[in-house]
Amino acid sequence: MANTKKSRGLATTGVGTVDCARHNMKLHNAAGDLQKRENEAPEHGWANINPIASSTKEMGPGSWHNTLNDHFSDWNWKCVVQLGQLTARKLANAVEKKADHQCKLLELESCLKTQDISEWRIDIEAWELDRMQPNPFKVQVAHMFFSETQATVQLELTHIKAAELESGTNISLHADVPPSVLITSTIDLEDQQCHLSHELAALSAHPTDHQLAKVLQHANVLHRKINVWQDIQLLYMPFVSCLWANEDCPCSPTDATPAVKAINLWLPSGVSLHTQCSTQLYHFEWMLWYAQANDVLRDIHNLLRLCSHLYKFKDNHIISQAPNTHTRSTINKTNIKVSMATEHYEVARVALTTLVQILDEDPAWKDIFKPLNCNKDLKLLKDMWEKEMEGTRHLSWIWKTLGVAEDTSVGLHDALHIE
C-alpha cells in the first residue's frame, strides 16, 4: 500500500516490518507505519499479508495492531511447523546434489594437472586463513589457446614432406601441391563457402548495389580458386570427375553466387561411400579435422568470454541510445561468430566420425569432441545471467576437454583455477 494512489484521508500508506532473512519470520516489535513514499521495505513474503490491507486501513490502532500480530503469528507458526519437512527435503536434495557435484569435480580434475590442483589448493587455504593474501577467486587475465592447432599440424605435415624429400620416398603428383596441401586447401575452401553463405544470409530483403557487388566479388574470387583447385584434385582423386558429372549444380545464368557455395568439394571423407582414396589422404584429413575441432573450441571459448565482457561493459558504462545501439550491434556480430564456429565444429565432428571407421582410429576421440548442444553447452564457466546458483550450477563439457590441461594460456589457467 506504500505506493497507493488513493491515499487521501489515510493516516499511513503502509506497514513496514523487519524480517528474518534466514528463517523467513517477521518480528512483532519491528512493525511500523509507513508515510507516503517513505522507507519502502522489501516486499518479499508479503503476498499473504497484502489482502488484509483493505480491512486494516479502516481499523483503529489497537485492532490494527492485534490483527497484524495474529497474521504474523500464524505465518511464523506455519514456518515452525513446516521447518522439519523443509529441512528434510533440503537435506535429501543436498545429499543428491553433493554426489552429482563430486562426480563433476572429479571429471574436471581428471582434465587438469595434479601439480596445478595442489598449488591451487594451497592458495585457497592460505587465503581462507588470511584474507590479506591474494584472492584466488579473482580473474587476472583473459586469453587462451590450445596447444594442438591447425598451425602445429600443418608444421608437422611440412616436416613429413621434408623427410620424404630427403629419403627419396616423395610420391607427390604435383610439384607445388603435395597431398597434405591439397587437403588443407580443401578445408580452407569449405570454410570460405561457409563465410559466403553467412554473407548472403546477412543481406536484407532489399540490399544496395554496393552490398550485392561486394558479395558477388567474393563469390567470383572463390569460384576461380575452386576451378584451379579442381584441376589439382584430379591428379590425386581422378574418380571425382564422375562425381562432378552426376551431381546437379544449381547454377543460375544471372547469379552464380548460390552455385559457388553449393559446390561439393569432395574431401576423402565425403567420397568414402562411392570409392576409396589413398590411406595417406585419409590420414592427413584426420589430422587436420582433429586440429580444426581444437581450434574451433578455442574460438568458442574466446567468443563466449568476449560476449560476457561486452554485456558487462554495456551494463556498467553505456547509458545513451547511440552507444547502446553500437554495443548491441557488436554483440550480435559476436553471436554470429559463435554460430559460425559451432557449424565448423559440427562439420569437423561429422568428418571425424566418418574417418574413424576407415582408419580404425581410437574411439576415445568422442570423449573429447562431444556433440555440441547450442542451448546447453554454449555457456561460460559462470552463468553470466546468474540464473544458476552455486549449488545447482553445472559446468559445460567444452571447459572439460582433455586438451585443456595442456593449454599454456594464463587466461584459461586462471579461469579453471577459479572454477
C-alpha positions in Angstrom: 0.0 0.0 0.0 3.0 2.3 0.2 2.6 3.4 -3.4 -1.2 3.6 -3.5 -2.7 6.4 -5.5 -5.8 6.6 -3.3 -4.1 7.8 -0.1 -6.3 10.8 0.7 -7.7 10.5 4.2 -5.3 7.7 5.3 -3.1 8.2 8.4 -0.5 5.9 6.9 0.2 4.4 3.5 1.5 1.0 4.5 3.3 -1.1 7.1 7.0 -1.9 7.2 8.5 -4.8 9.1 11.9 -6.3 9.8 12.1 -9.9 8.5 14.5 -12.7 9.5 16.1 -13.5 6.1 17.4 -16.8 7.4 14.2 -18.2 8.8 11.7 -16.0 6.8 10.0 -14.9 10.1 8.5 -11.5 11.0 9.5 -9.7 14.2 6.4 -8.5 16.1 8.2 -5.5 17.7 9.7 -4.4 14.4 6.5 -3.4 12.6 5.7 0.2 11.9 3.7 2.7 9.8 5.0 4.0 6.5 4.3 7.5 5.5 3.9 8.3 1.8 7.0 7.4 -0.3 9.0 6.9 2.8 11.0 3.8 4.0 9.6 1.4 1.4 10.5 -2.0 2.8 11.4 -5.0 0.7 8.2 -6.8 -0.4 9.5 -10.4 -0.1 7.0 -12.5 1.7 4.2 -10.0 1.6 1.9 -11.9 -0.8 -0.1 -13.4 2.1 -0.4 -10.2 4.1 -1.4 -7.8 1.3 -5.1 -8.9 1.1 -5.8 -7.6 4.6 -4.8 -4.0 3.7 -8.4 -3.1 2.7 -9.5 -4.2 6.2 -6.7 -2.7 8.4 -6.9 0.7 6.8 -10.3 1.2 8.4 -9.3 -0.1 11.9 -8.2 1.7 14.9 -4.7 1.5 16.2 -5.5 -1.3 18.7 -7.4 -3.5 16.3 -4.9 -2.9 13.6 -2.0 -4.0 15.9 -3.8 -7.1 17.0 -4.8 -8.1 13.5 -1.2 -7.9 12.2 0.0 -9.8 15.3 -2.4 -12.6 14.6 -1.4 -12.8 10.9 2.3 -12.6 11.6 2.0 -15.2 14.4 0.2 -17.5 12.0 2.9 -17.0 9.4 5.6 -17.8 12.0 3.8 -20.8 13.3 3.5 -22.3 9.8 7.2 -21.8 9.3 8.0 -23.6 12.6 5.6 -26.5 11.8 7.0 -26.9 8.3 10.6 -26.5 9.3 11.2 -30.2 9.8 9.8 -31.2 6.4 11.6 -28.3 4.7 14.9 -29.3 6.4 14.5 -32.9 5.5 13.7 -32.0 1.8 16.7 -29.7 1.6 18.9 -32.3 3.2 17.8 -35.0 0.8 18.4 -32.6 -2.1 21.8 -31.6 -0.8 22.9 -35.2 -0.5 21.8 -35.9 -4.1 23.5 -32.7 -5.4 26.6 -33.4 -3.4 27.1 -36.7 -5.2 26.4 -35.0 -8.5 28.9 -32.2 -7.9 31.5 -34.6 -6.6 31.3 -36.5 -9.8 31.6 -33.3 -11.8 34.5 -32.2 -9.8 36.4 -35.5 -10.4 35.6 -35.1 -14.1 37.1 -31.6 -14.1 40.1 -32.6 -12.1 40.8 -35.5 -14.5 41.4 -32.9 -17.2 43.9 -30.9 -15.1 47.4 -31.4 -13.9 47.8 -32.8 -10.4 50.6 -30.2 -9.7 48.2 -27.3 -10.6 45.5 -28.7 -8.4 47.8 -29.0 -5.4 49.1 -25.4 -5.9 45.6 -24.0 -6.2 44.5 -25.8 -3.0 47.4 -24.3 -1.2 46.5 -20.8 -2.5 42.9 -21.2 -1.4 43.7 -22.5 2.1 46.2 -19.6 2.6 43.6 -17.1 1.6 40.9 -18.6 3.9 43.3 -18.3 6.8 44.5 -14.8 5.9 42.2 -12.6 3.7 45.1 -10.2 3.1 46.6 -12.9 0.8 45.9 -12.6 -3.0 42.3 -13.6 -3.7 42.4 -16.9 -5.7 38.9 -16.3 -7.0 39.8 -13.0 -8.8 40.2 -13.1 -12.5 43.6 -11.8 -13.6 43.7 -12.1 -17.5 41.6 -13.3 -20.4 43.4 -15.1 -23.2 43.8 -18.7 -24.2 44.8 -21.2 -26.9 45.0 -24.9 -27.4 48.4 -26.5 -27.9 47.3 -28.6 -30.9 46.1 -26.3 -33.5 45.9 -26.4 -37.3 49.1 -24.4 -37.5 51.0 -27.0 -35.5 49.5 -29.8 -37.6 50.5 -28.0 -40.8 54.0 -27.6 -39.5 54.1 -31.3 -38.7 52.9 -32.2 -42.2 55.6 -29.9 -43.6 58.2 -31.8 -41.6 56.8 -35.1 -43.1 57.1 -33.7 -46.6 60.7 -32.6 -45.9 61.6 -36.1 -44.6 60.1 -37.7 -47.7 62.1 -35.5 -50.0 65.3 -36.3 -48.0 64.7 -40.0 -48.1 63.6 -40.1 -51.7 60.1 -41.5 -50.9 58.2 -38.5 -52.1 55.3 -39.5 -54.3 53.6 -36.2 -54.8 51.9 -35.8 -58.2 52.2 -32.0 -58.3 55.4 -30.1 -57.8 53.9 -27.4 -55.6 50.9 -29.1 -54.1 51.7 -32.3 -52.1 48.7 -34.3 -50.7 48.8 -32.5 -47.3 48.4 -29.1 -49.0 45.6 -30.5 -51.1 43.6 -31.5 -48.0 44.5 -28.2 -46.3 43.3 -26.2 -49.3 40.1 -28.1 -49.5 39.2 -27.4 -45.8 40.0 -23.7 -46.4 37.8 -23.6 -49.4 34.9 -25.1 -47.5 35.4 -22.5 -44.8 35.2 -19.8 -47.4 32.0 -21.3 -48.7 30.6 -21.1 -45.2 31.5 -17.5 -44.9 29.9 -16.7 -48.2 26.7 -18.4 -47.1 26.6 -16.2 -44.0 27.2 -13.1 -46.1 24.2 -14.0 -48.3 22.1 -14.7 -45.2 23.1 -11.3 -43.7 21.8 -9.4 -46.7 18.5 -7.5 -46.2 15.4 -8.0 -48.3 16.4 -5.0 -50.4 20.2 -4.9 -50.4 22.1 -2.0 -52.0 24.1 -2.4 -55.2 27.3 -1.9 -53.3 26.4 -4.8 -50.9 25.4 -7.1 -53.9 28.6 -6.2 -55.7 30.8 -7.0 -52.7 29.2 -10.4 -52.2 29.3 -11.2 -55.9 33.0 -10.3 -56.0 33.7 -12.7 -53.1 31.8 -15.4 -54.9 33.8 -14.8 -58.2 37.1 -15.0 -56.4 36.1 -18.2 -54.6 34.9 -19.7 -57.9 38.2 -19.1 -59.6 40.0 -20.7 -56.6 37.8 -23.7 -56.8 38.4 -24.1 -60.6 42.2 -24.0 -60.1 42.0 -26.4 -57.1 39.8 -28.9 -59.0 42.5 -29.4 -61.7 44.9 -30.4 -59.0 42.4 -32.6 -57.2 42.0 -34.7 -60.4 45.7 -35.7 -60.1 45.2 -37.3 -56.6 41.5 -38.3 -56.9 40.7 -38.9 -60.6 37.4 -40.5 -59.8 35.9 -37.2 -58.7 35.3 -36.3 -62.4 32.5 -38.9 -62.4 31.0 -37.4 -59.2 31.1 -34.0 -60.7 29.2 -35.2 -63.8 26.5 -36.9 -61.7 25.7 -34.0 -59.3 23.2 -31.3 -60.1 24.7 -27.9 -59.9 22.2 -25.2 -59.1 23.8 -22.7 -61.5 21.9 -19.6 -62.5 22.7 -17.6 -65.6 22.2 -14.3 -63.8 23.7 -15.0 -60.4 26.4 -17.6 -59.8 26.7 -16.9 -56.1 24.3 -19.7 -54.9 26.1 -22.2 -57.2 29.5 -21.4 -55.7 28.5 -22.0 -52.1 26.8 -25.3 -53.2 29.7 -26.8 -55.0 30.7 -30.1 -53.4 34.5 -30.2 -53.0 34.5 -34.0 -52.3 37.0 -34.5 -49.5 38.2 -38.1 -49.0 35.7 -38.5 -46.1 32.9 -37.4 -48.4 33.6 -40.0 -51.1 34.1 -43.0 -48.8 30.6 -44.2 -49.8 31.4 -44.1 -53.5 35.0 -45.2 -53.8 38.3 -45.5 -51.9 41.1 -42.9 -51.6 44.7 -43.2 -50.7 45.2 -44.0 -47.0 47.6 -41.1 -46.8 44.9 -38.7 -47.8 42.6 -40.1 -45.2 45.3 -39.8 -42.5 46.1 -36.2 -43.5 42.4 -35.2 -43.4 42.0 -36.9 -40.0 44.9 -34.8 -38.5 43.6 -31.6 -40.0 40.0 -32.1 -38.9 41.1 -33.1 -35.4 43.2 -29.9 -35.2 40.3 -27.8 -36.5 38.0 -29.1 -33.9 40.5 -28.0 -31.3 40.8 -24.6 -33.0 37.0 -24.1 -33.0 36.7 -25.0 -29.4 39.3 -22.3 -28.6 37.4 -19.8 -30.7 34.2 -20.7 -28.9 35.9 -20.1 -25.5 37.2 -16.8 -26.6 34.0 -15.6 -28.2 31.9 -16.6 -25.2 34.2 -14.7 -22.9 34.2 -11.7 -25.2 30.4 -11.7 -25.3 30.3 -11.8 -21.5 32.7 -8.8 -21.3 30.6 -6.9 -23.8 27.4 -7.4 -21.8 29.1 -6.3 -18.6 30.7 -3.3 -20.2 27.3 -2.3 -21.7 25.5 -2.6 -18.3 28.2 -0.7 -16.4 29.2 2.1 -18.8 26.7 2.6 -21.7 23.8 4.9 -21.0 22.6 6.6 -24.1 20.8 5.3 -27.2 23.5 5.6 -29.8 26.3 3.8 -27.8 23.7 1.1 -26.8 22.9 0.5 -30.4 26.5 0.3 -31.3 27.3 -2.1 -28.5 24.2 -4.2 -29.3 25.5 -4.5 -32.9 28.9 -5.6 -31.7 27.2 -8.3 -29.5 25.2 -9.5 -32.4 28.3 -9.9 -34.6 29.9 -11.8 -31.8 26.9 -14.1 -31.6 27.1 -14.7 -35.3 30.7 -15.7 -35.0 29.7 -18.2 -32.2 27.1 -19.7 -34.6 29.7 -20.0 -37.4 32.2 -21.6 -35.0 29.5 -24.1 -33.9 28.8 -25.0 -37.6 32.6 -25.5 -38.2 32.8 -27.8 -35.2 29.8 -29.9 -36.3 31.4 -30.3 -39.8 34.7 -31.3 -38.3 33.0 -33.8 -36.0 31.0 -35.4 -38.8 34.2 -35.8 -40.9 36.0 -37.4 -37.9 33.0 -39.8 -37.4 33.4 -41.0 -41.0 37.2 -41.2 -40.9 37.5 -43.1 -37.7 35.7 -46.0 -39.3 38.0 -46.0 -42.3 41.3 -45.6 -40.4 40.3 -47.6 -37.3 41.4 -44.8 -35.0 41.0 -44.8 -31.2 37.3 -44.1 -30.5 38.3 -42.2 -27.4 38.2 -39.0 -29.5 34.4 -39.0 -29.0 35.1 -38.3 -25.3 37.0 -35.2 -26.2 34.8 -33.9 -29.0 31.3 -34.5 -27.9 28.1 -33.4 -29.7 27.6 -29.6 -29.2 24.2 -28.6 -27.9 23.8 -24.9 -28.6 21.2 -24.4 -25.8 23.1 -26.3 -23.1 26.8 -26.3 -23.9 27.5 -22.8 -25.2 27.8 -21.1 -21.8 30.6 -19.6 -19.7 32.4 -21.1 -16.7 30.0 -19.0 -14.6 26.4 -18.2 -15.6 26.5 -14.6 -16.9 22.8 -14.0 -16.0 23.1 -15.6 -12.5 20.2 -17.9 -13.3 22.0 -20.8 -11.6 23.0 -20.8 -8.0 26.3 -22.3 -6.9 24.7 -25.4 -5.7 22.8 -26.1 -8.9 25.3 -24.8 -11.5 26.8 -27.3 -13.9 30.0 -26.8 -15.9 29.7 -27.3 -19.7 31.8 -30.1 -21.2 33.5 -27.6 -23.5 35.5 -26.4 -20.5 36.5 -30.0 -19.5 38.1 -31.4 -22.7 41.2 -33.4 -22.1 43.3 -30.9 -24.1 42.6 -28.1 -21.8 45.2 -29.3 -19.3 47.9 -28.8 -21.9 46.9 -25.2 -22.6 49.7 -22.8 -21.6 47.3 -19.8 -21.6 47.4 -17.8 -18.4 43.8 -16.8 -19.0 42.3 -20.3 -19.2 44.7 -21.4 -16.4 43.2 -18.6 -14.3 39.6 -19.4 -15.2 40.0 -23.1 -14.3 41.7 -22.1 -11.1 38.7 -20.1 -10.0 36.3 -22.8 -11.0 
